[in-house]
């Protein structure tokens, strides 16, 4: 955080060694940035359960505290008093390391997220790349958990999930390149500040769409919840976990969903940008959380509405549709940016809304044309498949099932 | 904050991030009962007794996914600097980027044509 520098200065003036002062200020900054998402997660458990209940026409938690708000605390107490069972065949060190790594992978993303104009962990110049690097620790932790459990279901589940996660990381990261290109910066602060004039979601709706789908898959939520394909895999990679270790996997998942909302807000809908931010920087945090909550609710809505896809469908959808689309989208955006430059439509003041309109229109129309092309291709493909099926005397397309 | 301090922040974060979730696990160890027995700690495979070794060689299909992922991951590392400087570059940069992406996409379509990415 920016104020951290002042703290370090403060300590040095009161006679503390310069190195120690620096370390203390950094340490406190880390504790602040890392505990914030953890505290939010406690509330998220309640939001998640209440929202899922409403969609399923239930009431949801309403006994513990007003509106059931203290339910997460009751959950924590319950999980604390549950026995930790470690299977005899497990590879203990790796088995025990996996749950903290799962949470750490999500926590580390928060280091580069700008919470308000002056409040952020660090403004890394390579923030976007750092996010891609750190997010893959979660994949590693899934594999660690599945392998170390020495359980065939856990291992099968882990392999499947890892195949899914690394596959969906491709469109996710390719979509991430688009805001970097638009903002001319890889730093999350730079990307946020580049959206003063216009949110990137209007300039690159397809990239936003791809990033949202990719991040939904990264959390292992429906329709990509192969982690929980209980009819095939018992409970997947976390079968052998119980008590607090099991809870950490879930805390990591809840936090990941919200973190994805925050990332969508930062990358595509302007992060902390909103009215009155100039006068009172802290209000930026309110705008960021409000925007993140909207994305978060959409993610929950998708999760609770769509059925689970089969593993072969999920993989085919990624490699035959999302990856080619994200590559085409990247090249179309790159081409349009050169056209904008040649036509002289680049805004003289990037923070000016009116000056941003011409280039936004060019990009938006380009995206719409791209989207139309995709629709036509999908339609033709569907028709071809139906004709082929009818020729074979099948009413519905049949795919091979299996691992 | 200078660059070195930024990375010091990340370094401290890397050390602290696994410790924060480890805390409740340790706390759980204090509060939770501990009554292990052989049946409770047996591998849980839906009640059926476990047969054979779990740590065996696995299907090669996953390796193919990993390989293609690696191709794109390395591609992305090289594309990020290109994307960052893109607005300051001229049309040649688009051509260069297009060629680079095209060559790798070629590999993707080759793999798709060979049905290598089909789950079976």
Contacts between the chains, C-beta under 8 A, distances in Angstrom:
chain1	res1	chain2	res2	distance
A	4	B	1	7.6
A	5	B	1	6.4
A	22	B	5	6.8
A	22	B	8	7.6
A	23	B	8	7.9
A	26	B	5	6.8
A	26	B	8	5.6
A	26	B	9	5.2
A	26	B	12	5.5
A	27	B	12	5.9
A	27	B	16	8.0
A	29	B	9	6.4
A	30	B	9	6.5
A	30	B	12	4.8
A	30	B	13	4.9
A	30	B	16	5.3
A	31	B	16	7.1
A	33	B	13	7.4
A	34	B	13	6.8
A	34	B	16	6.1
A	34	B	17	6.3
A	34	B	20	5.7
A	35	B	20	7.3
A	38	B	20	6.5
A	76	B	24	7.8
A	79	B	28	7.0
A	80	B	24	7.3
A	80	B	27	6.3
A	80	B	28	5.1
A	80	B	31	4.8
A	80	B	32	6.8
A	81	B	31	5.3
A	81	B	32	5.8
A	81	B	33	7.5
A	82	B	28	7.4
A	82	B	32	5.9
A	83	B	32	5.2
A	83	B	33	5.2
A	83	B	34	6.5
A	83	B	35	7.0
A	84	B	25	7.8
A	84	B	28	6.3
A	84	B	29	6.6
A	84	B	32	5.8
A	84	B	34	7.7
A	85	B	36	7.5
A	85	B	40	6.0
A	85	B	41	6.2
A	86	B	41	6.8
A	87	B	41	5.6
A	87	B	42	6.9
A	87	B	43	5.2
A	87	B	44	7.1
A	88	B	38	7.5
A	88	B	41	4.8
A	88	B	42	6.8
A	88	B	43	7.5
A	89	B	43	5.6
A	89	B	54	7.4
A	96	B	25	7.9
A	97	B	18	7.7
A	99	B	21	6.7
A	99	B	25	6.7
A	100	B	18	4.2
A	100	B	19	7.5
A	100	B	21	4.4
A	100	B	22	4.6
A	100	B	25	7.1
A	101	B	18	6.1
A	102	B	21	7.8
A	103	B	17	7.5
A	103	B	18	7.7
A	103	B	20	7.2
A	103	B	21	3.7
A	104	B	14	8.0
A	104	B	17	3.7
A	104	B	18	4.4
A	104	B	20	7.8
A	104	B	21	6.6
A	107	B	13	7.7
A	107	B	17	4.5
A	107	B	20	6.8
A	107	B	21	7.9
A	108	B	13	6.2
A	108	B	14	6.9
A	108	B	17	5.3
A	111	B	9	7.0
A	111	B	10	6.1
A	111	B	13	5.0
A	121	B	9	6.4
A	121	B	13	7.2
A	122	B	1	6.7
A	122	B	6	4.5
A	122	B	9	4.8
A	122	B	10	6.5
A	123	B	1	7.7
A	123	B	6	7.4
A	124	B	6	6.1
A	124	B	10	7.3
A	126	B	80	7.7
A	128	B	80	6.7
A	129	B	77	7.3
A	129	B	80	5.5
A	130	B	10	7.8
A	132	B	76	7.1
A	147	B	55	7.4
A	149	B	43	8.0
A	150	B	43	6.2
A	150	B	54	5.0
A	150	B	55	7.3
A	151	B	43	5.1
A	151	B	44	6.5
A	151	B	45	6.3
A	151	B	50	7.7
A	151	B	54	6.5
A	152	B	45	6.1
A	152	B	50	7.1
A	152	B	54	5.4
A	153	B	45	6.0
A	153	B	46	7.7
A	155	B	54	5.7
A	155	B	55	8.0
A	159	B	58	6.3
A	159	B	62	5.7
A	162	B	62	7.5
A	163	B	61	8.0
A	163	B	62	5.5
A	163	B	65	4.9
A	166	B	65	6.4
A	166	B	66	6.6
A	166	B	69	4.3
A	167	B	65	6.1
A	167	B	69	6.7
A	169	B	69	7.0
A	169	B	73	7.5
A	170	B	69	6.4
A	170	B	72	4.6
A	170	B	73	7.7
A	170	B	76	8.0
A	173	B	72	7.8
A	173	B	73	7.5
A	173	B	76	4.8
A	174	B	72	7.6
A	174	B	76	6.8
A	177	B	76	7.1
A	177	B	79	5.7
A	177	B	80	6.5
A	177	B	83	4.6
A	178	B	83	7.9
A	180	B	80	6.5
A	180	B	83	4.5
A	180	B	84	5.8
A	181	B	83	4.3
A	181	B	84	7.7
A	181	B	86	4.9
A	181	B	87	7.2
A	184	B	84	6.6
A	184	B	85	7.6
A	184	B	86	7.2
A	184	B	87	4.6
A	184	B	88	7.2
A	185	B	84	6.6
A	186	B	80	6.3
A	186	B	84	5.2
A	234	B	44	7.5
A	234	B	45	7.4
A	234	B	46	6.0
A	239	B	44	6.1
A	240	B	43	7.3
A	240	B	44	6.3
A	243	B	28	5.4
A	243	B	32	5.7
A	244	B	24	5.2
A	244	B	25	4.7
A	244	B	27	7.3
A	244	B	28	3.3
A	244	B	29	7.9
A	244	B	32	7.5
A	245	B	25	5.8
A	245	B	28	7.8
A	247	B	24	7.3
A	248	B	21	5.1
A	248	B	24	7.2
A	248	B	25	6.5
A	251	B	21	7.0
A	252	B	21	7.6
A	311	B	119	5.8
A	312	B	118	7.2
A	312	B	119	3.7
A	312	B	120	7.3
A	315	B	65	7.8
A	315	B	117	6.7
A	315	B	118	7.8
A	315	B	119	4.8
A	316	B	117	7.7
A	316	B	118	6.8
A	316	B	119	7.2
A	319	B	68	7.8
A	319	B	108	7.5
A	319	B	112	6.5
A	319	B	117	4.4
A	320	B	112	6.5
A	320	B	117	7.8
A	323	B	72	7.6
A	323	B	108	6.5
A	324	B	105	7.5
A	324	B	108	7.4
A	327	B	101	6.0
A	327	B	105	5.5
A	327	B	108	8.0
A	330	B	79	7.9
A	330	B	101	7.0
A	331	B	97	7.5
A	331	B	98	6.0
A	331	B	101	6.3
A	334	B	86	6.6
A	334	B	94	5.3
A	334	B	97	5.9
A	334	B	98	7.6
A	335	B	94	6.1
A	337	B	86	6.6
A	337	B	87	6.5
A	338	B	90	7.7
A	338	B	91	5.2
A	338	B	93	8.0
A	338	B	94	5.1
A	341	B	87	7.5
A	342	B	91	7.6
A	346	B	87	7.8
A	400	B	120	5.7
A	402	B	119	8.0
A	402	B	120	6.3
A	403	B	59	7.8
